[in-house]
Amino acid sequence: MFLAGKRALVTGSTSGIGLAIARALAAEGAKVVLNGFGDEAEIAKLCEELGATHSGADLTDVAQIEEMMAGTGGVDILVNNAGMQHVSPVEDFPVDKWDKIIALNLTAAFHTTRLAVPGMKEKGWGRIINTASAHSKVASPFKSAYNSAKHGLDGFTKTIALELAADGITANCISPGYVWTPLVENQIPDTMKARGMTRDEVINDVLLVKQATKKFVQPEEIGALAVFLCRDEAQNVNGANWSVDGGWTAE
């Protein structure tokens, strides 16, 4: 329980990767603040299970981010995980989707970070973990907004790692390949339409084609890595972009 006494905010944590990270941090004693949308009863059960609190802040709205951050009472561990995806050729890409993806996947991380850092500096300790993607290192067609946001998140992480290194604060990315989560499952129909493929073809010939293991990454694997990055043994792990992608970006 090496995280006892630490408070962790995990955005986009009512399902998928974020929930797995929240569970892993809570198991080590962290007091977790969940963030995200979903069924109120299910979220209440999660809060009871994890001894957590919940913020339903919409992270595309700066005012709601500021209210959420003020209400946490300061965080020791910040996990910027919230994200969304849309698949479309660039000439048809809806402008409102572009704006929302950039706001949620990239700009929200800037706002949560700028608001969390002063408290971390006061304590002389902090961990910032940004869920990026294999798409922070390589691109795929029809994902112009997502690719752009995740490449930007990688650059943002490196920048703050350098700025905060002398303050006892580390910043790192975790870049999963395809993890079987609602985010991945929900993009299959759009990919089927964009590429003229069947569901099985999208899974085998698009999603897993680059992952040498031919397996989806499990959310719990991401949670375990997040826990490691919070350990004292990881105090010199800083500004790194950790691939958990079955070998995808090794090519």
N, C-alpha and C positions, 0 to 999 in steps of 0.2 A: 504493500500500500504506500509506495514511495511518493505518491501525489496527494496524500492527505494534507489538507490545508490549502490546496491550490484550487483556483476556480478556472474552469475551462468553458469557453463559448465555442460551440460548433455550429456554424451556419448550415442550413439545408440538412438538418439532422433528424428529421422525422421519418426518414426512410433511407434505404440504400447505403452508400458509402459513409455518409455523415452519421447515420445511426450506428454503424459498426464502429466508427471512431469514437463516438460518444460512449458506447458500451465499454470499449477497451479502456478509455480514460477513467470512467467511473469504477471499473473493476480494480484500478490502482489507487482509488481513494479520492479522485478529483470530484469536486462539486461541479456538476455539469449544468450548463444552460443550453437547452435545446432551442433551435430556431427552425421554423418552416411551417408549411401548410399541411392540412390533412383533416381527418375525422377527429373531432374534439374528444370523443370518448377514447379513441385509440391513443391520442396524444396524452391524455390524462393517465392512461395505463402505463405508457412509457415513462412518464414523470415519476409515477409511483415505483415502478420497477427500478429505476436508476437513482432515485432520490434527487431528481432533477427539477428545475424550473423550466418554463417555456416562454419564449417570446414569439409572437406571430408576426413580427415586423416584416413588411415587404421591403426587401433590400434593393429594389429599384427606386425607392423613395428615400432621399437623403434625410429628411426630417424623421422618418421612422427609424432609420439606422441610428441617428443621434439619440433618439429617445430610448432605444434598446440599450445602447452602450452606457448611457447615463444610469439606466435602471439596474445594470449588472453589479454595480459597486466595484468595478475594476476587475480585470481578468488577468490571470497569469499565463494562460494558454489560449491562444486565439487560433482557431482552425477555420479558414475561409474555404468552405466547401460548396456553398450554394451555387447551382448552375442550371442552365437549360440549353437546349439544342434545337436547331431547325435545319432541315436539309433542303436545299434548293439551288438551282443554277443561279449564278450571280446576277444575270440580267433579269431574273424573275424574283430575286430575293426581296421579300417585303421589308420596306424601310423600317416599319415599326418593330419587326422581329430583330433586325440588325441592332437597333437602338436598345432594345430590351436585353438582348444577349450580352452586349458590351457592358451595359449597366450592371447586370447581375453577376456575370462571370469575371469582370475585371474591376469596374469602378467601385463596386461594393467593398471589395477587398482593400482598396485605398482608404475608404472612409472608416471601416472598422479598425484598420491598422493605425491610422493617424489618431484615432480616439483612444486606442488601447495603449499606445506606446508611452505616454507620460506616466501612467501608473506603473508600468513595467520598469521604467527608468528609476522611479522612486524606490522600488524594491531591489533593484540591481539584478533582476532575474525575469526572463520571459521566453516564451516559445511561440513563434508564429509559424504555422504550417499551412501552406496553400495547396489545395487539391488542384493540380494542373491536369495534365493529360499527356498521353503520347503525342497528341496534337499540339503540345507546346514545343515539340522537337521536330516533328514532321507534319506535313499537311495531307489532307485528303480532299478530293473534289467535292463540291456542293456544300461545303461547310465553311464558307468564307468568314462568317462572323465568329463562329466557335474557334476556328484556327487562329484568327487574329487575337481574340481575347486570351486564349491560353498561351500564345507566344508572348503577349504582353504581360501576363501574370508571371511568367518565368523571369522576364526582365525586371519587373517590379520587385520580385523576391530577391534577386541578386543585389539590387540597389539598396534595399532596406537592410540586407545582411551586412553590407559594408558600413552603412550609416550607424548601425546599432551594435556592432561587434564588441566595442569597448564598454558597453553598458550591461553586459551579461545577458544579452538577448540574442537568440539565434532565429534565423528565418530560412526555411527550406521549402521546396516543392516536393510533393509526391505526384508522380505522373503515371497513373494506371493506363493499361491498355483497356480492352473492353471488359467491363465488369457487368455481370448480369444484374442490372438494376432497372427500375422504372425508366430512367433517362435513356438507357440503351434500348430497352424494349419498345419504348414509345416512338423511337426514330425509325423503326423498321418499316412501317407503312410508307413513310415519306421516301425512304431509300428505295423501296420497291417501285414506287411511282417514278422517281427520278431516273432510275436505272433500268426500268422495265424488267424487273426480276421477281421471282417467287420469294416467299418468306425463307425457305430453306437455302435458296441461292444467296440471299442477303447474309444469312448467318454464316454460311460456309465459305462463300467466295468474296465477301466484303468484310464482315466483322472479324472473323478468325483467320483470314487468309495470311495476315502478316504475323500472327502470334505463333511462333514456332512450336509451342506446346500444344496448340490446337485446343486450348481450354480457356474458358472465361476465367478471369481473375476473380477470386472470392473477396467480398467486402472485408471479411475478418483479417485477411492478409494486409490490407491497407491499415486497419486499426492497429495491428501489431507493430507496423513500421512507425505509425504516429506515436505510439507509446515509447518506442526506442528513442525517437528524436527528442523526447522530453526528459530523458535520463541524463544524469550528470556525465555519464560516459560519452554523451553526444554533444558536450559543450563546445567542442571544436568542429562539429559538423555544421557548417554554416554556408549559406548561399548555394547549396547543392540542389540538383534536380534529380530525384530518385525515380528511376524507371521501374515499374512493376507491370510489365507488359508482355510477359511470355517470350521475350526476345525480339519483339517487333522492331524497336529502334536500334537493335544491334546491327541491322543490315547496312 
